[in-house]
Amino acid sequence: MTFLRLLRAGFHTLLLFVLPWGVGAVTGLLFDVGEVEETLDAFARWFGLLAVPLMLLQLVAIVVKISRERRAMAARGRRGFGAFVEAVDKHVRVLTGRGVGLALSSGAMVTLALAAKWGQFAVVAVAGLGVLYIFSTAATFASAFSIRAFDDRLRRGRGTIDREMSPAVVDAGDAVEERFVLARIPVFPGFRLHIDESLPDRLGTETRFAVDRVVSRSVATLSAPLARTARGVYRLGPASIWYEDLLGVTRVAIASHACANLRVLPRLRPVLMEKKPRSLARAEGPLAALARVATEDHYRTRPYVAGDDVRRVHWKLSINTGALQIRVPESIPYAPRKVRLFLDTHLPHELRVARPVLGDALDLLVEGWVGLAHALVQRGERVSLVVAVPAEDGASSTLRELACRRGEERLWRSLGADAVWQHDLPFEAALARLSASDASAIVVTGALAPVSSIRGPEATVITIDTADLVEEPPRDGRSLVLRAMFHDHPAGSDDNRIDWRALFTPKPRTHVIRRDVGARTRGVLDGIRGAGLQVLRLSRKGPNLGLERP
């Protein structure tokens, strides 16, 4: 990729700074240009007076923008030769597809004018090159010296662009609006300012804005809602910001670190037990507490406190006394259990191609993991959540354990938002890192990797129908010919071009992934049952979650 970017940057550099002289020199070697040698000195002088200053201004502006881009990339931890080439490629590519065509056709006109000795071709060439240099120099110079800051907390005069998500922390499915605040951004006559970014597929939308000179005189806010807010943590940016002339021949990028963060928390859904689960021990298992009902027993009464089971409220006595009273059995009181809830996020390397289409499966696992913790805490159990999450540098995954306390559900859900499929920390290796405990172990897993090594009193495995939750990616069933003939956008729009890279990128074959995932889960579940562990299936039941025996 770095080599291809280097070649592309070199091609655009030649177009900007070498094309006029190169075309004239090559034409002079191939054809007889003796008739224009008398005017060569005057032409070179006038061309130098007009073109050379414009080229120098472009060169200075490009160097300034590359240095800004490198500082912004260094702030995000990106350094080295590859980052340098990316910055050069971004800011040297001034010409669009139309611009490249105009530059090449202008060069061809120079060749024809000298070879055929036809002056009209020279007029066409001078007009085309003049438009290119004027537009590209104006946009490059303006973008380098007029816009001062992006996402800076300190306002340093004119030209600032801020980006934010409103709100930045939401529940899955809630509305979120993306905003860009443009403070007196100079947009000169004949140009538009564009903001563009392809957001993650799970958000189902793209960032696309275009503004004219109106934003040059005031503070403007550009906003658009996100199509989806799926669970997860999204670090968006930097957005691509550039000037484009009205003819669409030049596209000048701006050094930008317009970034934003969005955290979408999993929803806290009730977990319903369809049947009281079988306990493998004489004592009642931790999940059986979810199905326990108030029993008839000799009892005392006491005042109600937050967290008590409302089914034990003595309503007649409460009405007589004017305060809620709770029945307290005279038998041995229920002792809270220690429960460790594991979330298995390991995806074997053999299934790494399935990662883009297993987002819904992980969402269900996380919702069940958090919802079960909430139900157990409400029953008075002592619960801790355990999951492997990526490190800050993204190099490896680390194991995190969070003790669940009442009133801190938002912390549990925030940990659930961090959960992603990871390849480097299998469940059994993560289990070995934990200290021994007498807590009951419950594993919430997609059954994509072995978890049968789990041990502990009343150990339980909760799984899902992973193969049925494989997402179907959007597909365009039209052939290449139909897509070339019938466009999705208005005539003349740059969006009508064919994305050749996406065309030749292999799409996930969902039917193959379902087959492989189904075979993997069947094998893992056979191993779990062979180890004598209790297995329950988690599924969606309308707005709730259900647990049942498979």
C-alpha positions as MATLAB code, in Angstrom:
seq = 'MTFLRLLRAGFHTLLLFVLPWGVGAVTGLLFDVGEVEETLDAFARWFGLLAVPLMLLQLVAIVVKISRERRAMAARGRRGFGAFVEAVDKHVRVLTGRGVGLALSSGAMVTLALAAKWGQFAVVAVAGLGVLYIFSTAATFASAFSIRAFDDRLRRGRGTIDREMSPAVVDAGDAVEERFVLARIPVFPGFRLHIDESLPDRLGTETRFAVDRVVSRSVATLSAPLARTARGVYRLGPASIWYEDLLGVTRVAIASHACANLRVLPRLRPVLMEKKPRSLARAEGPLAALARVATEDHYRTRPYVAGDDVRRVHWKLSINTGALQIRVPESIPYAPRKVRLFLDTHLPHELRVARPVLGDALDLLVEGWVGLAHALVQRGERVSLVVAVPAEDGASSTLRELACRRGEERLWRSLGADAVWQHDLPFEAALARLSASDASAIVVTGALAPVSSIRGPEATVITIDTADLVEEPPRDGRSLVLRAMFHDHPAGSDDNRIDWRALFTPKPRTHVIRRDVGARTRGVLDGIRGAGLQVLRLSRKGPNLGLERP';
ca = [
       0.000    0.000    0.000;
       2.834    2.418    0.833;
       4.509    1.708   -2.505;
       1.274    2.355   -4.420;
       0.752    5.634   -2.559;
       4.312    6.647   -3.390;
       3.711    5.955   -7.082;
       0.446    7.907   -7.034;
       2.074   10.861   -5.286;
       4.875   10.864   -7.852;
       2.384   10.813  -10.740;
       0.469   13.815   -9.403;
       3.714   15.683   -8.705;
       4.728   15.237  -12.334;
       1.337   16.490  -13.470;
       1.627   19.645  -11.373;
       5.221   20.686  -11.842;
       6.757   18.839  -14.814;
       3.984   18.395  -17.397;
       4.311   21.725  -19.334;
       8.102   21.538  -19.708;
       8.131   17.794  -20.249;
       5.548   17.921  -23.035;
       7.367   20.734  -24.824;
      10.764   19.040  -24.531;
       9.526   15.658  -25.770;
       7.638   17.267  -28.649;
      10.782   19.207  -29.645;
      12.718   15.932  -29.881;
      10.080   14.179  -31.986;
       8.861   16.936  -34.327;
      10.237   19.874  -36.225;
       9.550   22.973  -34.146;
      11.914   25.296  -35.978;
       9.156   27.801  -36.728;
       8.603   28.541  -33.063;
      12.245   28.717  -31.991;
      12.297   32.484  -32.626;
       9.558   33.012  -30.031;
      10.868   30.387  -27.594;
      12.697   32.881  -25.382;
       9.710   35.213  -25.130;
       7.362   32.315  -24.463;
       9.606   30.869  -21.759;
       9.927   34.289  -20.133;
       6.208   34.989  -20.024;
       5.387   31.431  -19.001;
       7.943   31.644  -16.213;
       6.530   34.951  -14.966;
       3.027   33.484  -14.775;
       3.490   29.804  -13.937;
       6.593   29.671  -11.784;
       5.189   31.911   -8.980;
       2.016   29.834   -8.922;
       4.026   26.621   -8.701;
       6.156   28.022   -5.886;
       3.067   29.070   -3.950;
       1.645   25.583   -4.413;
       4.899   23.980   -3.297;
       5.119   26.101   -0.139;
       1.469   25.468    0.729;
       1.809   21.707    0.170;
       4.901   21.560    2.396;
       3.045   23.449    5.146;
       0.052   21.115    4.929;
       2.236   18.004    4.955;
       3.998   19.222    8.106;
       0.607   19.861    9.780;
      -0.652   16.466    8.743;
       2.424   14.758   10.171;
       1.982   16.561   13.492;
      -1.665   15.490   13.619;
      -0.725   11.886   12.782;
       2.026   11.920   15.432;
      -0.552   13.053   18.006;
      -2.565    9.929   17.104;
       0.542    7.748   17.468;
       1.269    7.315   13.759;
       4.891    7.823   12.776;
       7.410    6.443   10.332;
       7.941    6.368    6.600;
       4.482    4.961    5.853;
       2.787    7.865    7.653;
       4.986   10.340    5.785;
       4.092    8.823    2.412;
       0.390    8.892    3.327;
       0.603   12.604    4.196;
       2.461   13.410    0.946;
      -0.019   11.377   -1.108;
      -2.980   13.137    0.519;
      -1.792   16.691   -0.149;
      -0.039   16.267   -3.509;
      -3.160   14.813   -5.121;
      -4.636   18.146   -6.105;
      -6.267   17.072   -9.366;
      -9.495   15.098   -9.545;
     -10.296   12.654  -12.319;
     -11.592   15.557  -14.392;
      -8.455   17.538  -13.563;
      -6.164   14.732  -14.666;
      -8.114   14.467  -17.916;
      -7.836   18.233  -18.457;
      -4.090   18.177  -17.761;
      -3.465   15.306  -20.161;
      -5.665   16.841  -22.879;
      -3.867   20.183  -22.467;
      -0.537   18.396  -22.900;
      -1.913   16.712  -26.004;
      -2.956   20.124  -27.357;
       0.599   21.426  -26.845;
       1.947   18.472  -28.803;
      -0.552   18.981  -31.635;
       0.098   22.707  -31.788;
       3.844   22.161  -32.202;
       3.577   19.133  -34.495;
       0.792   20.377  -36.776;
       1.776   24.058  -36.487;
      -1.800   24.926  -35.678;
      -2.136   27.840  -33.261;
      -5.696   27.058  -32.169;
      -4.442   23.967  -30.339;
      -2.054   26.164  -28.390;
      -4.946   28.399  -27.296;
      -6.806   25.324  -25.971;
      -3.681   24.125  -24.169;
      -3.008   27.501  -22.544;
      -6.643   27.810  -21.440;
      -6.692   24.327  -19.900;
      -3.379   24.727  -18.092;
      -4.337   28.214  -16.930;
      -7.555   26.953  -15.339;
      -5.661   24.152  -13.631;
      -2.940   26.324  -12.142;
      -5.228   29.140  -11.047;
      -7.754   26.877   -9.320;
      -5.204   24.537   -7.772;
      -3.013   27.387   -6.475;
      -5.929   29.310   -4.983;
      -7.350   26.271   -3.214;
      -3.962   25.002   -2.002;
      -2.884   28.384   -0.660;
      -6.235   29.046    1.033;
      -6.346   25.638    2.689;
      -2.790   25.993    4.014;
      -2.894   29.500    5.502;
      -6.531   30.378    6.171;
      -7.747   27.510    8.368;
      -5.845   27.506   11.619;
      -7.249   24.851   13.907;
      -9.289   21.668   13.911;
     -10.858   20.302   17.085;
      -8.645   22.603   19.157;
      -9.937   23.638   22.568;
      -8.031   26.916   22.262;
      -9.514   29.182   19.635;
      -6.713   30.842   17.765;
      -8.551   33.353   15.621;
     -10.223   32.624   12.316;
     -10.871   29.300   10.779;
     -11.756   26.517   13.229;
     -13.630   23.267   12.733;
     -15.007   21.291   15.678;
     -16.605   17.867   15.481;
     -18.788   16.138   18.027;
     -21.390   13.438   18.518;
     -24.489   14.569   20.389;
     -24.866   12.815   22.742;
     -21.489   11.079   22.937;
     -22.760    8.246   25.191;
     -26.111    6.627   24.353;
     -28.010    3.386   24.686;
     -28.163    1.095   21.673;
     -30.912    2.242   19.318;
     -31.115    5.819   20.619;
     -30.833    8.772   18.250;
     -27.398   10.361   17.753;
     -26.549   13.443   15.715;
     -23.161   14.153   14.177;
     -22.176   17.835   14.186;
     -19.473   19.952   12.596;
     -19.136   23.530   13.843;
     -17.433   25.733   11.245;
     -16.261   29.089   12.598;
     -15.558   31.556    9.774;
     -14.017   29.062    7.394;
     -12.920   30.953    4.259;
     -14.558   29.610    1.116;
     -13.573   31.691   -1.888;
     -15.708   32.384   -4.974;
     -15.704   29.422   -7.295;
     -15.039   26.864   -4.525;
     -16.979   24.615   -2.155;
     -15.854   23.044    1.109;
     -16.521   19.296    1.415;
     -16.433   17.048    4.501;
     -16.491   13.322    3.947;
     -15.853   10.107    5.875;
     -16.975    6.508    5.604;
     -18.239    5.598    9.067;
     -18.147    2.003   10.371;
     -20.643   -0.294    8.696;
     -22.491   -0.877   11.971;
     -23.523    2.794   12.027;
     -25.059    2.401    8.573;
     -24.266    5.877    7.253;
     -21.604    8.173    5.829;
     -20.468   11.663    6.702;
     -21.152   13.916    3.717;
     -21.396   17.702    3.822;
     -20.812   20.439    1.256;
     -20.983   24.181    1.967;
     -20.438   27.342   -0.050;
     -19.352   30.873    0.843;
     -22.090   31.332    3.457;
     -19.859   29.853    6.186;
     -17.136   32.435    5.500;
     -19.052   35.198    7.287;
     -20.402   33.443   10.389;
     -20.395   30.346   12.559;
     -22.273   27.481   10.890;
     -23.312   24.101   12.275;
     -23.634   21.108    9.974;
     -25.524   18.172   11.434;
     -27.021   14.878   10.347;
     -28.476   11.915   12.286;
     -26.826    8.514   12.284;
     -28.847    5.774   10.636;
     -28.027    3.217   13.348;
     -26.512    3.184   16.808;
     -25.279   -0.353   17.348;
     -23.485   -1.308   20.558;
     -19.776   -0.554   20.619;
     -17.091    2.080   20.987;
     -16.396    4.112   17.866;
     -13.365    6.355   17.370;
     -14.272    8.341   14.292;
     -11.937   10.420   12.200;
     -10.085   12.168   11.010;
     -12.685   13.270    8.500;
     -11.533   14.179    4.998;
     -11.936   17.925    4.449;
     -11.134   19.533    1.125;
     -11.839   22.397   -1.262;
     -13.252   21.647   -4.694;
     -13.760   24.153   -7.476;
     -17.099   24.451   -9.196;
     -15.721   22.769  -12.330;
     -14.595   19.777  -10.301;
     -11.020   19.719  -11.661;
      -9.150   20.340   -8.398;
      -9.582   18.776   -4.979;
      -7.288   20.232   -2.316;
      -7.148   18.381    1.008;
      -6.790   20.150    4.350;
      -4.599   18.911    7.189;
      -7.271   17.826    9.656;
      -7.686   15.850   12.836;
     -11.449   16.379   13.053;
     -12.190   13.356   15.246;
     -15.029   12.335   17.535;
     -15.806    9.485   19.919;
     -19.090    7.651   20.334;
     -19.873    5.056   22.989;
     -23.065    3.033   22.518;
     -24.035    1.048   25.609;
     -25.912   -2.250   25.461;
     -29.485   -2.027   26.651;
     -30.347   -3.501   30.019;
     -33.029   -6.072   29.219;
     -34.898   -8.326   31.673;
     -33.830  -11.979   31.616;
     -36.751  -14.407   31.919;
     -36.377  -18.043   32.959;
     -38.848  -20.188   31.041;
     -38.330  -23.109   33.429;
     -36.477  -23.502   36.660;
     -33.029  -24.781   35.591;
     -31.800  -28.076   36.915;
     -29.067  -27.751   39.537;
     -26.224  -30.237   39.440;
     -25.526  -29.864   43.146;
     -27.663  -30.456   46.222;
     -27.644  -26.705   46.865;
     -29.751  -24.474   44.686;
     -27.745  -23.116   41.767;
     -27.281  -19.363   41.149;
     -29.576  -19.308   38.110;
     -32.333  -21.135   39.983;
     -32.677  -18.036   42.149;
     -34.191  -16.251   39.140;
     -37.140  -18.665   39.185;
     -37.587  -18.836   42.966;
     -40.901  -17.624   44.316;
     -41.846  -16.572   47.806;
     -42.556  -19.569   50.009;
     -45.121  -20.028   52.764;
     -43.313  -20.224   56.093;
     -43.546  -18.998   59.663;
     -42.315  -15.444   59.471;
     -41.539  -12.276   61.323;
     -41.898   -8.801   59.807;
     -39.574   -5.856   59.440;
     -39.617   -2.513   57.556;
     -38.954   -2.596   53.845;
     -35.488   -1.525   52.599;
     -34.371   -0.894   49.034;
     -33.584   -4.124   47.212;
     -35.999   -6.367   49.127;
     -38.130   -8.792   47.161;
     -41.471   -7.000   46.681;
     -43.226  -10.370   46.578;
     -42.598  -10.650   50.317;
     -44.427   -7.387   51.115;
     -47.129   -7.893   53.789;
     -49.727   -5.597   52.236;
     -52.377   -5.840   54.990;
     -49.861   -4.998   57.705;
     -48.338   -2.272   55.505;
     -51.735   -0.590   55.134;
     -52.389   -0.773   58.857;
     -48.985    0.650   59.821;
     -48.680    3.161   56.943;
     -45.247    1.834   55.876;
     -44.136   -1.145   53.793;
     -43.476   -4.266   55.860;
     -41.577   -7.349   54.681;
     -42.132  -10.959   55.712;
     -38.948  -12.524   57.057;
     -38.931  -16.350   57.186;
     -37.944  -17.793   60.532;
     -35.944  -20.503   58.803;
     -32.277  -20.060   57.865;
     -32.018  -16.917   55.740;
     -30.784  -17.101   52.187;
     -27.008  -16.536   51.987;
     -25.772  -14.501   48.998;
     -23.681  -16.453   46.523;
     -20.521  -15.406   44.750;
     -20.995  -15.568   40.993;
     -18.442  -14.956   38.252;
     -19.982  -14.118   34.891;
     -17.567  -14.730   32.025;
     -18.107  -13.297   28.539;
     -16.279  -15.332   25.898;
     -15.224  -13.027   23.050;
     -12.589  -15.287   21.495;
     -12.955  -15.817   17.746;
     -10.595  -18.489   16.360;
      -8.350  -17.524   13.475;
     -10.124  -20.057   11.278;
     -13.276  -17.914   11.567;
     -11.677  -14.458   11.271;
     -13.468  -13.862    7.958;
     -16.746  -14.128    9.901;
     -15.956  -11.209   12.195;
     -17.724   -8.519   10.070;
     -20.996  -10.500   10.080;
     -21.073  -11.596   13.726;
     -21.872   -8.210   15.254;
     -25.470   -9.108   16.127;
     -24.318  -12.335   17.781;
     -21.917  -10.456   20.060;
     -24.607   -7.877   20.849;
     -26.919  -10.630   22.093;
     -24.119  -12.156   24.185;
     -23.323   -8.810   25.787;
     -26.970   -8.012   26.515;
     -27.456  -11.432   28.112;
     -24.224  -11.059   30.090;
     -25.198   -7.652   31.506;
     -28.881   -8.514   31.940;
     -28.072  -11.682   33.854;
     -25.700   -9.765   36.130;
     -28.444   -7.244   36.851;
     -30.983   -9.974   37.645;
     -28.597  -11.753   40.009;
     -27.586   -8.547   41.777;
     -31.248   -7.691   42.271;
     -31.644  -11.075   43.967;
     -28.837  -10.207   46.358;
     -26.005  -12.238   44.796;
     -22.395  -11.030   44.792;
     -21.573  -10.844   41.088;
     -18.441   -9.952   39.142;
     -18.125   -9.556   35.360;
     -15.068  -10.914   33.521;
     -14.185  -10.197   29.865;
     -11.132   -9.837   27.634;
     -11.029   -6.397   25.987;
      -8.465   -4.829   23.615;
      -5.644   -2.824   25.149;
      -5.370    0.907   24.455;
      -2.579    0.358   21.912;
      -4.624   -2.337   20.181;
      -1.673   -4.751   20.295;
      -3.242   -7.364   22.565;
      -6.250   -8.058   24.771;
      -6.278   -7.753   28.538;
      -8.536   -9.436   31.071;
     -10.807   -7.160   33.086;
     -12.922   -8.055   36.111;
     -15.555   -5.699   37.490;
     -17.427   -6.171   40.767;
     -21.119   -5.385   40.283;
     -22.746   -3.029   42.762;
     -26.267   -1.733   42.802;
     -26.664    1.659   41.236;
     -23.545    1.215   39.067;
     -25.216   -0.505   36.125;
     -23.852    2.123   33.758;
     -20.316    0.932   34.537;
     -21.268   -2.648   33.664;
     -22.813   -1.531   30.385;
     -19.773    0.586   29.571;
     -17.619   -2.515   29.967;
     -20.059   -4.334   27.692;
     -19.635   -1.613   25.058;
     -15.863   -2.300   25.040;
     -16.360   -5.974   24.193;
     -15.268   -6.947   20.660;
     -14.323  -10.189   18.972;
     -10.639  -10.858   19.635;
      -8.214  -13.499   18.366;
      -5.275  -13.401   20.771;
      -6.705  -14.477   24.161;
      -8.640  -17.786   24.178;
     -11.058  -18.360   27.012;
      -9.013  -21.142   28.589;
      -5.866  -18.986   28.587;
      -7.841  -16.130   30.159;
      -9.214  -18.500   32.793;
      -5.693  -19.521   33.774;
      -4.830  -15.896   34.557;
      -7.562  -15.593   37.184;
      -6.987  -16.500   40.781;
      -8.830  -19.494   42.177;
     -12.245  -18.718   43.629;
     -15.149  -20.490   45.269;
     -17.575  -18.434   43.188;
     -20.095  -20.106   40.907;
     -18.981  -19.806   37.285;
     -21.320  -18.869   34.438;
     -19.952  -18.514   30.897;
     -21.853  -16.608   28.220;
     -20.412  -17.796   24.919;
     -21.101  -18.137   21.231;
     -19.621  -21.667   21.397;
     -16.986  -20.840   18.784;
     -14.059  -22.048   20.929;
     -13.741  -24.609   23.749;
     -14.889  -23.484   27.209;
     -15.248  -26.930   28.820;
     -12.312  -26.251   31.191;
     -14.567  -24.060   33.322;
     -14.848  -25.412   36.836;
     -16.585  -24.435   40.038;
     -19.770  -25.096   41.978;
     -22.807  -25.241   39.692;
     -20.759  -24.207   36.624;
     -23.121  -23.250   33.796;
     -22.655  -22.410   30.112;
     -25.080  -20.044   28.371;
     -24.923  -20.116   24.598;
     -26.781  -18.715   21.589;
     -27.698  -19.912   18.085;
     -24.659  -18.185   16.568;
     -25.168  -19.504   13.042;
     -28.695  -18.036   12.911;
     -27.351  -14.591   13.865;
     -24.894  -14.245   10.979;
     -25.684  -10.896    9.365;
     -26.435  -10.641    5.664;
     -24.321   -7.792    4.194;
     -26.060   -5.459    1.736;
     -25.539   -6.460   -1.864;
     -26.116   -4.756   -5.189;
     -27.501   -7.421   -7.454;
     -26.994   -5.372  -10.614;
     -24.293   -6.317  -13.087;
     -21.352   -4.056  -13.877;
     -23.000   -3.014  -17.170;
     -26.257   -2.021  -15.456;
     -24.386   -0.056  -12.792;
     -22.511    1.806  -15.541;
     -25.746    2.613  -17.413;
     -28.094    3.411  -14.514;
     -26.648    5.537  -11.738;
     -27.844    6.020   -8.169;
     -27.003    9.725   -8.142;
     -27.782   12.709  -10.412;
     -25.988   12.916  -13.739;
     -22.510   14.401  -13.428;
     -22.069   13.465   -9.768;
     -18.688   12.056   -8.796;
     -20.538    9.446   -6.745;
     -21.552    7.696   -9.960;
     -18.036    6.429  -10.539;
     -17.471    2.699  -10.120;
     -15.521    1.757   -7.014;
     -13.128   -0.721   -8.590;
     -11.447   -1.531   -5.285;
     -14.760   -2.522   -3.709;
     -15.711   -4.380   -6.881;
     -12.751   -6.742   -6.625;
     -12.784   -7.021   -2.811;
     -14.195  -10.437   -1.874;
     -17.499  -10.221   -0.014;
     -18.216  -12.438    3.009;
     -19.982  -15.589    1.810;
     -22.641  -15.798    4.484;
     -23.891  -19.264    3.565;
     -20.369  -20.661    3.918;
     -19.874  -18.781    7.193;
     -23.169  -20.149    8.560;
     -22.100  -23.674    7.650;
     -18.654  -23.311    9.273;
     -20.029  -21.581   12.373;
     -22.757  -24.194   12.778;
     -20.257  -27.053   12.534;
     -17.955  -25.342   15.045;
     -20.703  -24.677   17.603;
     -21.999  -28.249   17.423;
     -18.545  -29.610   18.184;
     -17.963  -27.180   21.067;
     -21.378  -27.924   22.611;
     -20.721  -31.670   22.431;
     -17.516  -31.109   24.389;
     -19.350  -28.990   26.967;
     -22.016  -31.628   27.517;
     -19.361  -34.328   27.654;
     -17.719  -32.446   30.529;
     -20.987  -32.642   32.475;
     -21.707  -28.902   32.415;
     -25.210  -27.480   32.386;
     -26.106  -25.717   29.114;
     -28.795  -23.057   28.659;
     -29.749  -21.211   25.490;
     -30.129  -17.429   25.365;
     -32.524  -15.849   22.868;
     -34.553  -12.714   22.314;
     -38.163  -12.742   23.478;
     -39.528   -9.441   22.212;
     -38.065   -6.671   24.374;
     -36.804   -9.262   26.879;
     -34.245  -12.047   26.890;
     -35.139  -15.663   27.559;
     -33.155  -18.563   29.059;
     -34.201  -22.130   28.375;
     -32.790  -25.594   28.053;
     -31.769  -26.445   24.482;
];
